[in-house]
Amino acid sequence: MRIDINPNFPINNCKICGIRPVVEQTKDRWTILCPNPTCRNSVSDKIVNVPAWNKQNP
Ligand SMILES: [Zn+2]
């Protein structure tokens, strides 16, 4: 299940595509990922790790 991030919430775009990421929840993981299906840019953690995503996508 993919969740759009609130547009008011500051988060960096994918550094490759320039697209705003979305959040996906699996059993015990939260993944911030680029919605572009050919792009594998993502950050997976037990929390929605926005700092890690922003560090990876400066
Ligand atoms: Zn991307």
N, CA, C, O and the ligand as a Tripos MOL2 file, in Angstrom:
@<TRIPOS>MOLECULE
protein
  233   231    59     0     0
PROTEIN
NO_CHARGES

@<TRIPOS>ATOM
      1 N           0.8390   -1.1950    0.0000 N.3       1 MET1
      2 CA          0.0000    0.0000    0.0000 C.3       1 MET1
      3 C           0.8750    1.2460    0.0000 C.2       1 MET1
      4 O           1.7540    1.4190    0.8440 O.2       1 MET1
      5 N           0.6040    2.1010   -0.9690 N.am      2 ARG2
      6 CA          1.4000    3.3250   -1.0760 C.3       2 ARG2
      7 C           0.6470    4.5200   -0.5140 C.2       2 ARG2
      8 O          -0.5560    4.6780   -0.7220 O.2       2 ARG2
      9 N           1.3710    5.3370    0.1860 N.am      3 ILE3
     10 CA          0.7740    6.4960    0.8370 C.3       3 ILE3
     11 C           1.4730    7.7540    0.3230 C.2       3 ILE3
     12 O           2.7010    7.8380    0.3270 O.2       3 ILE3
     13 N           0.6910    8.7150   -0.1120 N.am      4 ASP4
     14 CA          1.2630   10.0000   -0.4990 C.3       4 ASP4
     15 C           1.7120   10.7460    0.7510 C.2       4 ASP4
     16 O           1.0410   10.7220    1.7830 O.2       4 ASP4
     17 N           2.8400   11.3980    0.6400 N.am      5 ILE5
     18 CA          3.3250   12.2070    1.7590 C.3       5 ILE5
     19 C           2.6170   13.5580    1.6970 C.2       5 ILE5
     20 O           2.5160   14.1730    0.6350 O.2       5 ILE5
     21 N           2.1360   14.0030    2.8370 N.am      6 ASN6
     22 CA          1.4520   15.2980    2.9130 C.3       6 ASN6
     23 C           2.2710   16.3680    2.1840 C.2       6 ASN6
     24 O           3.4600   16.5310    2.4580 O.2       6 ASN6
     25 N           1.6350   17.0980    1.2540 N.am      7 PRO7
     26 CA          2.3740   18.0890    0.4510 C.3       7 PRO7
     27 C           3.0370   19.1790    1.2920 C.2       7 PRO7
     28 O           3.9800   19.8280    0.8400 O.2       7 PRO7
     29 N           2.5450   19.3790    2.5090 N.am      8 ASN8
     30 CA          3.1380   20.3980    3.3760 C.3       8 ASN8
     31 C           4.3740   19.8820    4.1040 C.2       8 ASN8
     32 O           5.1130   20.6510    4.7180 O.2       8 ASN8
     33 N           4.5890   18.5640    4.0270 N.am      9 PHE9
     34 CA          5.7300   17.9890    4.7450 C.3       9 PHE9
     35 C           6.9930   18.1170    3.8930 C.2       9 PHE9
     36 O           7.0250   17.6530    2.7530 O.2       9 PHE9
     37 N           8.0380   18.7500    4.4490 N.am     10 PRO10
     38 CA          9.2520   18.9380    3.6590 C.3      10 PRO10
     39 C          10.0510   17.6450    3.5250 C.2      10 PRO10
     40 O          10.4550   17.0450    4.5210 O.2      10 PRO10
     41 N          10.2710   17.2300    2.2910 N.am     11 ILE11
     42 CA         11.1050   16.0540    2.0070 C.3      11 ILE11
     43 C          11.7250   16.2590    0.6320 C.2      11 ILE11
     44 O          11.0900   16.8030   -0.2720 O.2      11 ILE11
     45 N          12.9500   15.8270    0.4870 N.am     12 ASN12
     46 CA         13.6320   16.0450   -0.7860 C.3      12 ASN12
     47 C          13.0510   15.1540   -1.8830 C.2      12 ASN12
     48 O          12.5550   14.0610   -1.6100 O.2      12 ASN12
     49 N          13.1170   15.6310   -3.1190 N.am     13 ASN13
     50 CA         12.7210   14.8140   -4.2680 C.3      13 ASN13
     51 C          13.8020   13.7790   -4.5580 C.2      13 ASN13
     52 O          14.9400   13.9080   -4.1080 O.2      13 ASN13
     53 N          13.4330   12.7590   -5.3110 N.am     14 CYS14
     54 CA         14.4030   11.7630   -5.7800 C.3      14 CYS14
     55 C          15.5190   12.4820   -6.5260 C.2      14 CYS14
     56 O          15.2570   13.2840   -7.4220 O.2      14 CYS14
     57 N          16.7680   12.1920   -6.1530 N.am     15 LYS15
     58 CA         17.8810   12.9110   -6.7740 C.3      15 LYS15
     59 C          18.0600   12.5060   -8.2370 C.2      15 LYS15
     60 O          18.6710   13.2440   -9.0110 O.2      15 LYS15
     61 N          17.5400   11.3540   -8.6190 N.am     16 ILE16
     62 CA         17.6820   10.8750   -9.9970 C.3      16 ILE16
     63 C          16.5800   11.4380  -10.8780 C.2      16 ILE16
     64 O          16.8520   11.9320  -11.9720 O.2      16 ILE16
     65 N          15.3270   11.3680  -10.4090 N.am     17 CYS17
     66 CA         14.1720   11.7340  -11.2310 C.3      17 CYS17
     67 C          13.6010   13.1080  -10.9010 C.2      17 CYS17
     68 O          12.8850   13.6910  -11.7150 O.2      17 CYS17
     69 N          13.9050   13.6250   -9.7300 N.am     18 GLY18
     70 CA         13.3140   14.8910   -9.3160 C.3      18 GLY18
     71 C          11.8510   14.7660   -8.9340 C.2      18 GLY18
     72 O          11.1280   15.7620   -8.9030 O.2      18 GLY18
     73 N          11.4060   13.5350   -8.6380 N.am     19 ILE19
     74 CA         10.0090   13.2810   -8.2800 C.3      19 ILE19
     75 C           9.8910   13.1610   -6.7660 C.2      19 ILE19
     76 O          10.7920   12.6720   -6.0840 O.2      19 ILE19
     77 N           8.7440   13.6260   -6.2640 N.am     20 ARG20
     78 CA          8.4860   13.5030   -4.8310 C.3      20 ARG20
     79 C           8.2710   12.0310   -4.4700 C.2      20 ARG20
     80 O           7.5160   11.3330   -5.1470 O.2      20 ARG20
     81 N           8.9260   11.5570   -3.4150 N.am     21 PRO21
     82 CA          8.7810   10.1470   -3.0580 C.3      21 PRO21
     83 C           7.4250    9.8400   -2.4070 C.2      21 PRO21
     84 O           6.6990   10.7460   -1.9950 O.2      21 PRO21
     85 N           7.1090    8.5730   -2.3270 N.am     22 VAL22
     86 CA          5.9220    8.0980   -1.6190 C.3      22 VAL22
     87 C           6.3880    7.1280   -0.5400 C.2      22 VAL22
     88 O           7.5580    6.7480   -0.4970 O.2      22 VAL22
     89 N           5.4670    6.7330    0.3260 N.am     23 VAL23
     90 CA          5.8000    5.8230    1.4230 C.3      23 VAL23
     91 C           5.0380    4.5210    1.2080 C.2      23 VAL23
     92 O           3.8650    4.5260    0.8350 O.2      23 VAL23
     93 N           5.7170    3.4170    1.4460 N.am     24 GLU24
     94 CA          5.0880    2.1090    1.3120 C.3      24 GLU24
     95 C           5.2770    1.3470    2.6150 C.2      24 GLU24
     96 O           6.3830    1.2910    3.1520 O.2      24 GLU24
     97 N           4.2080    0.7670    3.1200 N.am     25 GLN25
     98 CA          4.2920   -0.0070    4.3540 C.3      25 GLN25
     99 C           4.1960   -1.4880    4.0330 C.2      25 GLN25
    100 O           3.2650   -1.9300    3.3600 O.2      25 GLN25
    101 N           5.1600   -2.2450    4.5160 N.am     26 THR26
    102 CA          5.0660   -3.7010    4.4500 C.3      26 THR26
    103 C           4.9400   -4.1980    5.8830 C.2      26 THR26
    104 O           4.7750   -3.3960    6.8020 O.2      26 THR26
    105 N           5.0140   -5.4870    6.0840 N.am     27 LYS27
    106 CA          4.7630   -6.0760    7.3990 C.3      27 LYS27
    107 C           5.4060   -5.3240    8.5550 C.2      27 LYS27
    108 O           4.7250   -4.8810    9.4800 O.2      27 LYS27
    109 N           6.7250   -5.1850    8.4890 N.am     28 ASP28
    110 CA          7.4030   -4.5220    9.6000 C.3      28 ASP28
    111 C           8.3890   -3.4530    9.1170 C.2      28 ASP28
    112 O           9.2870   -3.0330    9.8470 O.2      28 ASP28
    113 N           8.1950   -3.0350    7.8810 N.am     29 ARG29
    114 CA          9.1120   -2.0420    7.3270 C.3      29 ARG29
    115 C           8.3480   -0.8780    6.7290 C.2      29 ARG29
    116 O           7.2370   -1.0270    6.2220 O.2      29 ARG29
    117 N           8.9750    0.2790    6.8050 N.am     30 TRP30
    118 CA          8.4750    1.4540    6.1010 C.3      30 TRP30
    119 C           9.5110    1.8200    5.0520 C.2      30 TRP30
    120 O          10.6990    1.9450    5.3510 O.2      30 TRP30
    121 N           9.0530    1.9890    3.8340 N.am     31 THR31
    122 CA          9.9680    2.3220    2.7690 C.3      31 THR31
    123 C           9.5680    3.6520    2.1440 C.2      31 THR31
    124 O           8.4170    3.8440    1.7490 O.2      31 THR31
    125 N          10.5140    4.5550    2.0590 N.am     32 ILE32
    126 CA         10.3340    5.7760    1.2820 C.3      32 ILE32
    127 C          10.9280    5.4850   -0.0770 C.2      32 ILE32
    128 O          12.1030    5.1330   -0.1830 O.2      32 ILE32
    129 N          10.1200    5.6310   -1.1260 N.am     33 LEU33
    130 CA         10.6350    5.2610   -2.4380 C.3      33 LEU33
    131 C          10.1920    6.2240   -3.5130 C.2      33 LEU33
    132 O           9.1780    6.9110   -3.3870 O.2      33 LEU33
    133 N          10.9750    6.2590   -4.5680 N.am     34 CYS34
    134 CA         10.6350    7.0290   -5.7550 C.3      34 CYS34
    135 C           9.5190    6.2930   -6.4940 C.2      34 CYS34
    136 O           9.6460    5.0930   -6.7370 O.2      34 CYS34
    137 N           8.4210    6.9790   -6.8610 N.am     35 PRO35
    138 CA          7.3000    6.2970   -7.5270 C.3      35 PRO35
    139 C           7.5850    5.9050   -8.9710 C.2      35 PRO35
    140 O           6.7720    5.2200   -9.5920 O.2      35 PRO35
    141 N           8.7050    6.3190   -9.5090 N.am     36 ASN36
    142 CA          9.0800    5.9340  -10.8730 C.3      36 ASN36
    143 C           9.4300    4.4360  -10.8780 C.2      36 ASN36
    144 O          10.3780    4.0320  -10.2070 O.2      36 ASN36
    145 N           8.6800    3.6080  -11.6250 N.am     37 PRO37
    146 CA          8.8820    2.1490  -11.5560 C.3      37 PRO37
    147 C          10.2650    1.6950  -12.0240 C.2      37 PRO37
    148 O          10.7110    0.6090  -11.6550 O.2      37 PRO37
    149 N          10.9390    2.4990  -12.8200 N.am     38 THR38
    150 CA         12.2630    2.0750  -13.2880 C.3      38 THR38
    151 C          13.3790    2.5640  -12.3710 C.2      38 THR38
    152 O          14.5510    2.2480  -12.5800 O.2      38 THR38
    153 N          13.0080    3.3280  -11.3640 N.am     39 CYS39
    154 CA         13.9850    3.8850  -10.4210 C.3      39 CYS39
    155 C          13.9670    3.0490   -9.1570 C.2      39 CYS39
    156 O          12.9000    2.7640   -8.6140 O.2      39 CYS39
    157 N          15.1350    2.6550   -8.6850 N.am     40 ARG40
    158 CA         15.1870    1.8050   -7.4980 C.3      40 ARG40
    159 C          15.6270    2.5850   -6.2650 C.2      40 ARG40
    160 O          16.0870    2.0010   -5.2830 O.2      40 ARG40
    161 N          15.4870    3.8760   -6.3200 N.am     41 ASN41
    162 CA         15.9020    4.7200   -5.2100 C.3      41 ASN41
    163 C          14.9160    4.5750   -4.0560 C.2      41 ASN41
    164 O          13.7430    4.9240   -4.1950 O.2      41 ASN41
    165 N          15.3840    4.0630   -2.9160 N.am     42 SER42
    166 CA         14.4980    3.8710   -1.7670 C.3      42 SER42
    167 C          15.2890    3.8020   -0.4700 C.2      42 SER42
    168 O          16.4910    3.5320   -0.4670 O.2      42 SER42
    169 N          14.5910    4.0510    0.6270 N.am     43 VAL43
    170 CA         15.1600    3.9100    1.9610 C.3      43 VAL43
    171 C          14.1710    3.0980    2.7810 C.2      43 VAL43
    172 O          13.0120    3.4860    2.9290 O.2      43 VAL43
    173 N          14.6280    1.9700    3.3120 N.am     44 SER44
    174 CA         13.7580    1.0730    4.0640 C.3      44 SER44
    175 C          14.2330    0.9860    5.5000 C.2      44 SER44
    176 O          15.4240    0.8210    5.7630 O.2      44 SER44
    177 N          13.2950    1.0960    6.4270 N.am     45 ASP45
    178 CA         13.6670    1.0520    7.8470 C.3      45 ASP45
    179 C          12.4480    0.6640    8.6660 C.2      45 ASP45
    180 O          11.3550    0.4970    8.1240 O.2      45 ASP45
    181 N          12.6370    0.5210    9.9710 N.am     46 LYS46
    182 CA         11.5000    0.2100   10.8480 C.3      46 LYS46
    183 C          10.6610    1.4470   11.1330 C.2      46 LYS46
    184 O           9.5490    1.3530   11.6520 O.2      46 LYS46
    185 N          11.2050    2.5960   10.7890 N.am     47 ILE47
    186 CA         10.4680    3.8540   10.8760 C.3      47 ILE47
    187 C          10.4720    4.5060    9.4980 C.2      47 ILE47
    188 O          11.2170    4.0760    8.6170 O.2      47 ILE47
    189 N           9.6550    5.5340    9.2980 N.am     48 VAL48
    190 CA          9.7510    6.3230    8.0660 C.3      48 VAL48
    191 C          10.9800    7.2190    8.2260 C.2      48 VAL48
    192 O          10.9190    8.2790    8.8480 O.2      48 VAL48
    193 N          12.0750    6.7740    7.6590 N.am     49 ASN49
    194 CA         13.3560    7.4250    7.9230 C.3      49 ASN49
    195 C          13.6270    8.5640    6.9360 C.2      49 ASN49
    196 O          14.3950    8.4280    5.9840 O.2      49 ASN49
    197 N          12.9730    9.6730    7.2010 N.am     50 VAL50
    198 CA         13.1200   10.8450    6.3290 C.3      50 VAL50
    199 C          14.5510   11.3920    6.3310 C.2      50 VAL50
    200 O          15.0630   11.7400    5.2670 O.2      50 VAL50
    201 N          15.2170   11.4780    7.5000 N.am     51 PRO51
    202 CA         16.5960   11.9730    7.4760 C.3      51 PRO51
    203 C          17.5090   11.1410    6.5680 C.2      51 PRO51
    204 O          18.3600   11.6880    5.8660 O.2      51 PRO51
    205 N          17.3250    9.8090    6.5880 N.am     52 ALA52
    206 CA         18.1470    8.9490    5.7240 C.3      52 ALA52
    207 C          17.8400    9.1990    4.2550 C.2      52 ALA52
    208 O          18.7490    9.2300    3.4250 O.2      52 ALA52
    209 N          16.5480    9.3790    3.9260 N.am     53 TRP53
    210 CA         16.1750    9.6700    2.5450 C.3      53 TRP53
    211 C          16.7920   11.0060    2.1010 C.2      53 TRP53
    212 O          17.3580   11.1080    1.0120 O.2      53 TRP53
    213 N          16.6740   12.0120    2.9510 N.am     54 ASN54
    214 CA         17.1910   13.3340    2.5860 C.3      54 ASN54
    215 C          18.7070   13.3110    2.4330 C.2      54 ASN54
    216 O          19.2650   14.0300    1.6040 O.2      54 ASN54
    217 N          19.3740   12.4750    3.2430 N.am     55 LYS55
    218 CA         20.8240   12.3610    3.1430 C.3      55 LYS55
    219 C          21.2090   11.6860    1.8200 C.2      55 LYS55
    220 O          22.1890   12.0570    1.1730 O.2      55 LYS55
    221 N          20.4040   10.6820    1.4400 N.am     56 GLN56
    222 CA         20.6540    9.9470    0.1990 C.3      56 GLN56
    223 C          20.2730   10.7730   -1.0310 C.2      56 GLN56
    224 O          20.7710   10.5340   -2.1310 O.2      56 GLN56
    225 N          19.3760   11.7580   -0.8270 N.am     57 ASN57
    226 CA         18.8910   12.5900   -1.9340 C.3      57 ASN57
    227 C          19.0670   14.0640   -1.5850 C.2      57 ASN57
    228 O          18.0920   14.7780   -1.3510 O.2      57 ASN57
    229 N          20.3160   14.5090   -1.5540 N.am     58 PRO58
    230 CA         20.5860   15.8790   -1.1100 C.3      58 PRO58
    231 C          20.0990   16.9280   -2.1110 C.2      58 PRO58
    232 O          20.2570   18.1260   -1.8750 O.2      58 PRO58
    233 ZN         13.7380    8.2760   -8.9020 Zn       59 ZN59
@<TRIPOS>BOND
     1     1     2 1
     2     2     3 1
     3     3     4 2
     4     3     5 am
     5     5     6 1
     6     6     7 1
     7     7     8 2
     8     7     9 am
     9     9    10 1
    10    10    11 1
    11    11    12 2
    12    11    13 am
    13    13    14 1
    14    14    15 1
    15    15    16 2
    16    15    17 am
    17    17    18 1
    18    18    19 1
    19    19    20 2
    20    19    21 am
    21    21    22 1
    22    22    23 1
    23    23    24 2
    24    23    25 am
    25    25    26 1
    26    26    27 1
    27    27    28 2
    28    27    29 am
    29    29    30 1
    30    30    31 1
    31    31    32 2
    32    31    33 am
    33    33    34 1
    34    34    35 1
    35    35    36 2
    36    35    37 am
    37    37    38 1
    38    38    39 1
    39    39    40 2
    40    39    41 am
    41    41    42 1
    42    42    43 1
    43    43    44 2
    44    43    45 am
    45    45    46 1
    46    46    47 1
    47    47    48 2
    48    47    49 am
    49    49    50 1
    50    50    51 1
    51    51    52 2
    52    51    53 am
    53    53    54 1
    54    54    55 1
    55    55    56 2
    56    55    57 am
    57    57    58 1
    58    58    59 1
    59    59    60 2
    60    59    61 am
    61    61    62 1
    62    62    63 1
    63    63    64 2
    64    63    65 am
    65    65    66 1
    66    66    67 1
    67    67    68 2
    68    67    69 am
    69    69    70 1
    70    70    71 1
    71    71    72 2
    72    71    73 am
    73    73    74 1
    74    74    75 1
    75    75    76 2
    76    75    77 am
    77    77    78 1
    78    78    79 1
    79    79    80 2
    80    79    81 am
    81    81    82 1
    82    82    83 1
    83    83    84 2
    84    83    85 am
    85    85    86 1
    86    86    87 1
    87    87    88 2
    88    87    89 am
    89    89    90 1
    90    90    91 1
    91    91    92 2
    92    91    93 am
    93    93    94 1
    94    94    95 1
    95    95    96 2
    96    95    97 am
    97    97    98 1
    98    98    99 1
    99    99   100 2
   100    99   101 am
   101   101   102 1
   102   102   103 1
   103   103   104 2
   104   103   105 am
   105   105   106 1
   106   106   107 1
   107   107   108 2
   108   107   109 am
   109   109   110 1
   110   110   111 1
   111   111   112 2
   112   111   113 am
   113   113   114 1
   114   114   115 1
   115   115   116 2
   116   115   117 am
   117   117   118 1
   118   118   119 1
   119   119   120 2
   120   119   121 am
   121   121   122 1
   122   122   123 1
   123   123   124 2
   124   123   125 am
   125   125   126 1
   126   126   127 1
   127   127   128 2
   128   127   129 am
   129   129   130 1
   130   130   131 1
   131   131   132 2
   132   131   133 am
   133   133   134 1
   134   134   135 1
   135   135   136 2
   136   135   137 am
   137   137   138 1
   138   138   139 1
   139   139   140 2
   140   139   141 am
   141   141   142 1
   142   142   143 1
   143   143   144 2
   144   143   145 am
   145   145   146 1
   146   146   147 1
   147   147   148 2
   148   147   149 am
   149   149   150 1
   150   150   151 1
   151   151   152 2
   152   151   153 am
   153   153   154 1
   154   154   155 1
   155   155   156 2
   156   155   157 am
   157   157   158 1
   158   158   159 1
   159   159   160 2
   160   159   161 am
   161   161   162 1
   162   162   163 1
   163   163   164 2
   164   163   165 am
   165   165   166 1
   166   166   167 1
   167   167   168 2
   168   167   169 am
   169   169   170 1
   170   170   171 1
   171   171   172 2
   172   171   173 am
   173   173   174 1
   174   174   175 1
   175   175   176 2
   176   175   177 am
   177   177   178 1
   178   178   179 1
   179   179   180 2
   180   179   181 am
   181   181   182 1
   182   182   183 1
   183   183   184 2
   184   183   185 am
   185   185   186 1
   186   186   187 1
   187   187   188 2
   188   187   189 am
   189   189   190 1
   190   190   191 1
   191   191   192 2
   192   191   193 am
   193   193   194 1
   194   194   195 1
   195   195   196 2
   196   195   197 am
   197   197   198 1
   198   198   199 1
   199   199   200 2
   200   199   201 am
   201   201   202 1
   202   202   203 1
   203   203   204 2
   204   203   205 am
   205   205   206 1
   206   206   207 1
   207   207   208 2
   208   207   209 am
   209   209   210 1
   210   210   211 1
   211   211   212 2
   212   211   213 am
   213   213   214 1
   214   214   215 1
   215   215   216 2
   216   215   217 am
   217   217   218 1
   218   218   219 1
   219   219   220 2
   220   219   221 am
   221   221   222 1
   222   222   223 1
   223   223   224 2
   224   223   225 am
   225   225   226 1
   226   226   227 1
   227   227   228 2
   228   227   229 am
   229   229   230 1
   230   230   231 1
   231   231   232 2
@<TRIPOS>SUBSTRUCTURE
     1 MET1         2 RESIDUE 1 A MET
     2 ARG2         6 RESIDUE 1 A ARG
     3 ILE3        10 RESIDUE 1 A ILE
     4 ASP4        14 RESIDUE 1 A ASP
     5 ILE5        18 RESIDUE 1 A ILE
     6 ASN6        22 RESIDUE 1 A ASN
     7 PRO7        26 RESIDUE 1 A PRO
     8 ASN8        30 RESIDUE 1 A ASN
     9 PHE9        34 RESIDUE 1 A PHE
    10 PRO10       38 RESIDUE 1 A PRO
    11 ILE11       42 RESIDUE 1 A ILE
    12 ASN12       46 RESIDUE 1 A ASN
    13 ASN13       50 RESIDUE 1 A ASN
    14 CYS14       54 RESIDUE 1 A CYS
    15 LYS15       58 RESIDUE 1 A LYS
    16 ILE16       62 RESIDUE 1 A ILE
    17 CYS17       66 RESIDUE 1 A CYS
    18 GLY18       70 RESIDUE 1 A GLY
    19 ILE19       74 RESIDUE 1 A ILE
    20 ARG20       78 RESIDUE 1 A ARG
    21 PRO21       82 RESIDUE 1 A PRO
    22 VAL22       86 RESIDUE 1 A VAL
    23 VAL23       90 RESIDUE 1 A VAL
    24 GLU24       94 RESIDUE 1 A GLU
    25 GLN25       98 RESIDUE 1 A GLN
    26 THR26      102 RESIDUE 1 A THR
    27 LYS27      106 RESIDUE 1 A LYS
    28 ASP28      110 RESIDUE 1 A ASP
    29 ARG29      114 RESIDUE 1 A ARG
    30 TRP30      118 RESIDUE 1 A TRP
    31 THR31      122 RESIDUE 1 A THR
    32 ILE32      126 RESIDUE 1 A ILE
    33 LEU33      130 RESIDUE 1 A LEU
    34 CYS34      134 RESIDUE 1 A CYS
    35 PRO35      138 RESIDUE 1 A PRO
    36 ASN36      142 RESIDUE 1 A ASN
    37 PRO37      146 RESIDUE 1 A PRO
    38 THR38      150 RESIDUE 1 A THR
    39 CYS39      154 RESIDUE 1 A CYS
    40 ARG40      158 RESIDUE 1 A ARG
    41 ASN41      162 RESIDUE 1 A ASN
    42 SER42      166 RESIDUE 1 A SER
    43 VAL43      170 RESIDUE 1 A VAL
    44 SER44      174 RESIDUE 1 A SER
    45 ASP45      178 RESIDUE 1 A ASP
    46 LYS46      182 RESIDUE 1 A LYS
    47 ILE47      186 RESIDUE 1 A ILE
    48 VAL48      190 RESIDUE 1 A VAL
    49 ASN49      194 RESIDUE 1 A ASN
    50 VAL50      198 RESIDUE 1 A VAL
    51 PRO51      202 RESIDUE 1 A PRO
    52 ALA52      206 RESIDUE 1 A ALA
    53 TRP53      210 RESIDUE 1 A TRP
    54 ASN54      214 RESIDUE 1 A ASN
    55 LYS55      218 RESIDUE 1 A LYS
    56 GLN56      222 RESIDUE 1 A GLN
    57 ASN57      226 RESIDUE 1 A ASN
    58 PRO58      230 RESIDUE 1 A PRO
    59 ZN59       233 GROUP 0 **** ****
